[in-house]
Amino acid sequence: MHSEVREMGWELIGGDPAPGDPAAIAGLALELLSTADNAKDVRDRLVRLEDGATDAIWRGDTADAFRDRIDKMPEHLQKLDRSYRKASEGLDAYSRELRDLKADAEAALTKAGDAAQAAGTARQQQRQFAETNTDPAATNPHDEAVSGADQRLRQAIDEANDIRGRKRSAEDRVLASLDEASDLGIKNDPWWRKALRAISTALKIIGLVLLVIAIVVIIVIALTTPGGFLAILAALQACAFLGTLGTAMTVVGIAAFATAATQYATGDDTVGLGDVALAGVFAFGPLAFAKGLGYLSNAMRGGRAVPGLLGAGDDVVRGADDVAGAADDVVRAGDDVVGAAPAGGAAAPAVVVKPGKWDYFFGRVTSNPHNQARSVQNLRDLEALGIRESEGGQAQLAALFEQGRSLPETARHTTEFGVTITRRIPVGDKGVIDAKYFYPGGDMSATPEISTIIPKIFK
């Protein structure tokens, strides 16, 4: 019987309602857990080593270099541990749910096959009776069997549709878990921070060149002119530019400028106007330059309100390519913040939505056939609800998400990393959207992130 049902195929119930390989997903979860365990083990060893390598038992340049080198490693390894462990937990839970769903799908297929075979037999008997019956008033005794078989087939199809809905909910949960894992991971630096580091390195090289020039100037001026103190001033300011003597050198430079100005004002023949001007450049030039760099740095930080800047490098887990490549059928892309706090004192956003989410909501994800199908389905569902991206769909969804914050929760999922709350948002009389709001760290006063949505259309 089961082989005959299998030959009929999943088309009896509209296709396989629970595709996927639970064993492969469980294997990936174990690999991620192994990576997390390795990271935790290495971190624990480094912490013990760092705690043991104190000044009391190890001193010198090598010891200092060792401590500097491993200073951030335990923190990074802890983030790696938490990120991969969270991803492993989500995938493991999904593999178990998928295994149960596939068992239910097999049962629905068997039920549908039995019903289809019974309906075929009953219809054949129904036709035979109609062909041989001579009494127009007689009732076909096989009508009830046909009706019962059709009803059982419809029930099997309804069960398959329910399984599809349960599978989609399970996928949304694992995607939310992987999004949380990404948030817990090690973040790549934005491009502008890397650029500032390069500028800083270049300035140090320039400062070193200035130091060499200052030394030469000291020798020449000290041997040929009475204004030798200006050469010493130049050397001190070069050192200040390098940051080796810091604020103290700046103070000395300003004091020397004041001295030169005083000598010139009192008619000292050994100090000319050019000497005073040169002393001023050395005294205040580095301060002005450093202030300018400070303004530049602040401006670049303020630029984080522009989505295009954050798109260069936001919430990327180191090693996330391994996770995404192996579990591409369940990972959604997305790393920037739409609606980040605007500059100029504008109101903070009510919710945070990452641009990869917009791609997923409006049918632009093409990473693999599975994700593409899910993304296209979202697009169709939203259009059925009257939400079209070309007609301000993002703004409509953002307004619905903000409205949803005040609606009662329909589900709550709490982990050590945060709280995910599901709220059902009505969309006119066409349907609803189940939106999941993630609060990192369980801080319910924080701005939540939208981890996923499930549009539902009223029939």
Secondary structure, DSSP 8 states (H G I E B T S, - for coil): -HHHHHHH-GGGGTS-SS-S-HHHHHHHHHHHHHHHHHHHHHHHHHHHHHHHS-TTT--SHHHHHHHHHHSSHHHHHHHHHHHHHHHHHHHHHHHHHHHHHHHHHHHHHHHHHHHHHHHHHHHHHHHHHHHH---TT---TTHHHHHHHHHHHHHHHHHHHHHHHHHHHHHHHHHHHHHHHHHHS-----HHHHHHHHHHHHHHHHHHHHHHHHHHHHHHHHHH-S-THHHHHHHHHHHHHHTSSHHHHHHHHHHHHHHHHHHHHTT-TT--HHHHHHHHHHHHHHHHHHHHHHHHHHHHHHGGGSHHHHTTSSS--TTHHHHHHHTTTT-------BT---SSS----SSBB-HHHHHHHTT---SSHHHHHHHHHHHHHHHHTT--GGGTHHHHHHHHHHHHTTS-EEEEEEETTEEEEEEEEEETTTEEEEEEEEEETT-TTS--EEEEEEEEE--
